[in-house]
């Protein structure tokens, strides 16, 4: 199969020899500020390959009857993957792996960098190879790119909204798509955010139902301390100033302010930092792009937003064989 270029481009568009690295670099490429760079995200490639095998089986396990019926076996094609709106790009390593696993004869070349801000119309990758195989892999590759880029784009907007509060972290939650958590949390990091717990074993987080079942915050924290190693942190979810007081007295390492009004949140921050300056304060519950800056102004350390993953809108990304098609609106077919 003919190469797209003399040298294959890796997932980050660096021009390195084609290989499947165990991680992918992220660059903070906010359109207005490129000074801050989050820690280099790592993508679990072994898990990714396992999932892709399952997803290809789900979508094409019985064959691609349309491509097989319409295209001759030796048909070759070249395709261009392009964004149809401004976005922060995430998912190139996943897309590359989808095409490779669908057919090793497909050549994939990234034309943009993972984590880059890309403008509408940008070609982010090219593929060349057996036409049947490209079309079989197309939907899965695009699904991953669209979803992950949507998460990265939303995260970047949140991060940009609080950029002049350098002590504040934007973090995700466990409200992720089953089976996709590792990809969605990776996309948050590509967007410049940080991860909360990956799973229930990462740290103790005592929520409202734990408090009810344990008989109160003090009892819950005491039982947790007795059961976990000294290296593990204990976070307590609070909804009132009285619960904040109780969490402080219990010695929580992190106190979450859940769905608190802004004035009450400010008072809680003053109370916590006045009594225990090293205690981390997290704000959570109904955090939106429109409210995240006001929440940062209260003095919290961490802002967690489930919307980064549970209700994000996918970015519009397409693959066109041959020339890139104009949209119906651009062609004037409809207004």
N, C-alpha and C positions, 0 to 999 in steps of 0.2 A: 504494500500500500504506500502511495506517495506521501512524503512528509509535508506538513504545512509549512515548515521552514527548515533551514539547515540543521537547526538544533531544537529539540523540544523544550518548551518552557515549563517550569515547574508551577505548582499551584499559586505561587506568589508572583509569577511573572518575572522571575529573575534570570531566565535563560539557562538555568542549570540543567544538566543531563536529566532525562526522564527517570524519575524514581519516586517511590512512595514513602516520603519521610514520616516519622512518627509524630510530627507536630507541624504546625503552620504558623508563621509569624503574623502578628497583627501590627499594623501601623495606625497610629491615631491620625487620621487624615480628615478631621473636621474641615469643612470648606473655609473656615475662618481662623482656625487655630491648630497648628500642627506641633505645638511645643511640648505637649504632655503625651507620654507613651505609656500605656498600661503594661503590666507584666505580660511576657510572651505567653499566649495561650497554647495549650497542648491539646491535640485531638487524638483520642484513642483509636488508632487506625485498625487494630485487631478487632475491636468491637464494631467499628464502622463496617469492616468487610463482612463480618457475621450478619449484621443487620441488612446490608445491601443484598446479600445472598437471599435472605428471607423476603425482602421486598421485591426483588426480581422474580422470585418464585411466585409471589402473590400476583404480580401483574402479568407475567409472561410465562408462567409455568406450563400452560397449555399451548404455548406458541403464540406468535403474532400473526394471526390468520390474514389480516389485511395486507401487511407488508409482504408476506409470502405469496399471496395471490396476485398482487399488483406489480411487484418488482422482480426482475430476473435475479437469480442468485449472484451473478457477477456484477450487478449494478454498483457503481461507486458514487459517492457524493461528498460534497464539502458543505459544512454548515457553519453559521455564525450565531452565537448566543449573544443577545444584546438586551440591555435594560430599556424599558419603555417609560421610565420615570426616574427622577433623581433618587439615589439610594446609597447606603453604605453596604459594600459588597461582602458577603460571607457565604461560604459553602463551596468554594472552588475545589478544595481537596476532595470533598464528597462527590461533586459532579465528575471530577476526573476518574475517581474510583468506580463510579457507576458505569461509565463508558468502557473502562478497562475490563471490568468483570463481565460486562455484557458481551464483549468481543475484544480480545487483545489486539486485533488488527486495526482498531480505531485509534487514530492519532488525536490527542487532545493537547491544545496549546492555550494556556491562559494569556489573555491580552490586557489584563488589569491585575491589580494587586489585592490580595485578601485584606480586607479592612479599609480599602480606599473608598473615598467619596467618588461616585461615578455619576456623571450627568446623563440625563435622558438621551438615548440613542447610542451610548457607548457600547462598542463590541467588547465583551468581557472575556470571550473565549472562542476558539474555532475548533471544529472537529472535522476529520476527514477519514474516510474508510468505507466499508461495506454499507450501502444505503439501508438495507434491511436492519442491520444491527444498530445503526444510528437511530433509526426511528423507533426501534424497540426500547432503547434506553432513554429516549428523549424525555418522556413524561416524568420518570422517577428523578432524573437529574434536575429537571426544572423545578419539580416540587420541592426538592431539598434546597436549591438555590433561592427560590422565592420565599420559602418559610424562614430560612436562616438570615437572609438579607433583610427581611421584614423586622426580625428581632434586633439585628444589629443597627438598623436605621432608627427604630424606636428608642433603643438604648442610647444611641448617640444624641438624640434630641434631649433626653433626660439629663445626660451628662453635661451637654452644652448649657442647659438651663441653670445649672448650679456650678458652672466652671469657675466662677469667682469666689466660691466657697471651698477652698482647697482641702479642708478637713472633712468634707462630706463625701461619703461613698454612696453611689447608686448600686443597689444589689437586687438580685432576682429572688425568687421563692421556689418552692417545690411544686408550684402550680404549672406543671409542664405536661406535654403530650406523652402518654405512656409509650415507652420504647424509644423516645426521642430526647430524653432529658440531657444526655451527654452532648448532643448536637445543639440543643437550644441554650444550654448554659455556656457552651463554647461561643455561640453567636453573641451572647451578652458580653463576654469578654472581648470579642472582636469589636463590638460597639463602644468599648471603653468602660463598661461597667464591671462589677465584681460579682462573685457567686456567694450565695448564702449556703446553707447545708446542701450537699448533694443528696444525702440520704439520711435516714433516721439514726444511723450509727455515728454520725459525725460529731454531734454535740447534744447536750441536753437542752431542749426547749420546752419549758413548762407552759402550756397554753390553758385556756379557760376550763376546758373539760378535765385536764389533769388536776387543776386546782380544786375543782368541785369534787372529783373522785378521791383526792388525797386528804381533803378536809382543810384546805387552806394553803397559802403560799409557803409559810414557814415549814409546815410538815412536808410539803412536796420537795422543797429545796434540801431539807435535812436528809430525807430519804435518798435523794439523788446524790448528795455528797458522800453518803455512806456506800453507795453502790458503784461509783465511777472512779477511774484513776485521777490522781491529782492534776494531771496534765489536761484534763477535759474541762471545758467551760460550761457554765449553767446560765441559760437565758430564761427570763420570766416575762410573760406577756401580762401587761397591766392595762386596765381601762379607766382607772380612777386614781386620784392623788392618794387616796387611802391605800390602794394596792401598791402604789409606788413606794410609800413609806414601809409597807410590809416587806416588799422585795429588797429594799435597802437594808432593813434590819436582818433579813435572812442571809444577806451576803451574796446576792446575785452578781455575776460577772457582767451580764448584759441585761438591761431593762428595756423591753419593748413597750412603746406607747402606742396602743392600738386604737385607731379611730378617735383620737382625742381632738377636741377643738383646739385651734391654734393657741389661744390664750392659756388654756389649761396645759398644753404641751410646753409652752414657755416656762410656766411655773414648775412643771415637772423637771425640766432641764436644770433650772436654777436650784431646785431641791437636791437633785442627784449630784450635780457637780459641786455644790456647796458641801455636801456630806462625804462624797466619795468620788473625787476627781478622776480616778482611773476607771470608773465604771463606764462602760460603753452604753450610749443611749441610741436606740433604734426607733424610728417612726415607721408605722405601717398602717395599712388599712385604707383602701379607697384612694391611693395616691394616683394623681393624674398629672399629665404634663402641665396643665394649667395651674396646679396647686403646688408642684414640687419645689419651686423657688421659695414660696412663703414658708413651707415646712423647713427648708434649709435655714431660713432666717431665725428660726427658734433656737438654733444652737445644737441640734442633734448631730450625732456622728455618722449615722447610717440611715438611709432611706430605702426601704424595700418595696418593690412594686411588682405585684403579681401580673399586672397587665403587660409587662414586657414579654411574657411568654404565653399567658392563657388566652389573650384576646387580641393579639397583634394582627395587623393586616399584612398579607403577603405582598411582596414587591412584584410588579408586572415584568416578567422576563420571558423572552421568546427565543426559539431556535428556528432560523429560516435556512433552508437549503438553497444554495445558489445565491442570488441577490436577496438582500433584506427587503421584505415586503413593507410597503407603506400601510399604515392603518387605514381602515375604511374612512375615518374622519379626515385623515390627511389627504386621501384620494378624492374627497368631496362626495363620497357615496351617501353620507348622511351628516346631518348638522348636529 
